[in-house]
């Protein structure tokens, strides 16, 4: 168990704090969306969901010390951030008149990306359970490799 990480709550991490800042800004912008526009309300829901993932998945990854679990959370975060990054196009397409405020979100996501890279680099690559799907194994470990935790005889 990584006791150092256990003593450091996710809420204290720079990536978590930046994710919360992004959520707060997205929430403020989304409050400008008129309730009578069904399409924009749908975009608003997606934006808020994506923004929430930036903190929720960090907290989950910090609570689950295994590399594969952390990488899965990182992949979800990456998708949410990338979807959020292009939400301004949907806002503009459906007539949101204050779309220029979304540039703030895009700048914050660019800052978040740098924190994300640093955060993922901190993952312990050798604290893992082999992913039989092959997607979230540490470098050099394949889906058909013998599971190091499998003590049965061949």
C-alpha positions in Angstrom: 0.0 0.0 0.0 1.2 3.5 -0.9 0.9 5.2 2.5 2.2 8.5 1.3 -0.6 8.7 -1.2 -3.1 7.6 1.4 -2.2 10.5 3.6 -2.6 13.0 0.7 -6.3 13.5 0.0 -7.2 14.0 -3.7 -8.7 17.4 -2.8 -5.2 18.7 -2.1 -3.8 17.8 -5.5 -3.2 20.6 -8.1 -5.0 18.5 -10.7 -8.1 18.2 -8.5 -8.1 21.9 -7.6 -7.8 22.8 -11.3 -10.6 20.4 -12.2 -12.8 22.0 -9.5 -12.0 25.5 -11.0 -13.0 24.2 -14.5 -16.3 22.8 -13.1 -17.1 26.1 -11.4 -16.5 28.1 -14.6 -18.5 25.7 -16.7 -21.3 25.9 -14.2 -21.3 29.7 -14.3 -21.3 29.7 -18.1 -24.1 27.1 -18.2 -26.3 29.3 -16.0 -26.4 31.7 -19.0 -28.1 29.1 -21.2 -31.8 29.7 -21.7 -34.0 27.0 -20.3 -36.3 27.1 -23.3 -33.7 25.8 -25.7 -33.8 22.0 -25.6 -30.7 21.5 -27.6 -28.6 23.8 -25.5 -30.0 22.2 -22.3 -28.7 18.9 -23.6 -25.3 20.4 -24.3 -25.3 22.0 -20.8 -25.9 18.6 -19.2 -23.0 17.0 -21.1 -20.7 19.9 -20.3 -21.5 19.7 -16.6 -21.0 15.9 -16.6 -17.7 16.2 -18.4 -16.5 18.9 -16.1 -17.5 16.8 -13.0 -15.4 13.9 -14.3 -12.2 16.0 -14.0 -12.5 15.8 -10.2 -14.6 12.7 -9.6 -12.2 10.4 -11.5 -9.1 11.9 -9.9 -10.6 11.2 -6.5 -11.4 7.6 -7.5 -8.0 7.0 -9.0 -6.3 8.4 -5.8 -8.4 6.0 -3.8 -7.6 3.0 -5.9 -3.8 2.5 -5.9 -3.7 -0.1 -8.8 -2.1 1.1 -12.0 -4.8 -0.4 -14.2 -7.6 1.3 -12.2 -5.8 4.6 -12.2 -5.1 4.4 -16.0 -8.8 3.6 -16.6 -9.8 6.7 -14.7 -7.2 8.7 -16.6 -8.6 7.6 -19.9 -12.1 8.7 -18.8 -10.7 12.1 -17.7 -8.9 12.6 -21.0 -12.1 11.9 -23.0 -14.2 14.2 -20.8 -11.6 17.0 -21.1 -11.4 16.6 -24.9 -15.2 16.6 -25.2 -15.4 19.6 -23.0 -12.8 21.4 -25.1 -15.0 21.2 -28.2 -18.3 22.0 -26.5 -18.1 25.6 -27.7 -18.9 24.3 -31.2 -22.1 22.8 -30.0 -23.0 25.9 -28.0 -22.4 28.1 -31.1 -24.3 25.7 -33.4 -27.4 25.9 -31.2 -27.3 29.6 -30.9 -25.7 30.3 -27.5 -24.9 34.0 -27.6 -22.3 34.1 -24.9 -20.0 31.4 -26.5 -16.9 33.7 -26.2 -16.8 33.0 -22.4 -16.0 29.4 -23.3 -12.5 30.5 -24.2 -11.8 30.7 -20.5 -12.7 27.0 -20.2 -10.4 26.1 -23.0 -7.5 27.9 -21.4 -8.2 26.2 -18.1 -8.2 22.8 -19.8 -4.9 23.5 -21.4 -3.5 24.1 -17.9 -5.2 21.0 -16.6 -3.6 18.9 -19.4 -0.2 19.8 -18.1 -1.2 18.8 -14.6 -2.7 15.6 -16.0 0.5 14.6 -17.6 2.5 15.1 -14.4 -0.2 13.2 -12.4 -0.2 10.2 -14.7 3.6 10.0 -14.6 3.3 9.6 -10.8 1.4 6.3 -11.1 3.2 3.3 -9.8 3.5 1.1 -12.9 4.3 -2.0 -10.9 1.4 -1.9 -8.6 -1.1 -3.6 -10.9 -3.4 -6.4 -11.7 -3.0 -7.7 -15.2 -5.6 -6.4 -17.5 -6.7 -9.3 -19.7 -8.2 -6.9 -22.2 -4.7 -5.4 -22.7 -5.7 -1.8 -22.4 -4.4 -0.7 -19.1 -1.3 -2.8 -18.4 2.0 -1.1 -17.5 4.5 -0.9 -20.3 5.9 -4.3 -21.2 3.0 -6.3 -19.9 0.7 -7.9 -22.4 -2.8 -9.4 -22.1 -1.5 -12.9 -22.8 1.4 -12.7 -20.3 1.3 -15.0 -17.3 -0.4 -13.2 -14.4 2.2 -12.6 -11.7 -0.6 -13.2 -9.1 -1.5 -16.6 -10.6 0.1 -19.2 -8.4 -1.4 -22.2 -10.0 0.9 -24.6 -11.7 0.8 -24.8 -15.5 
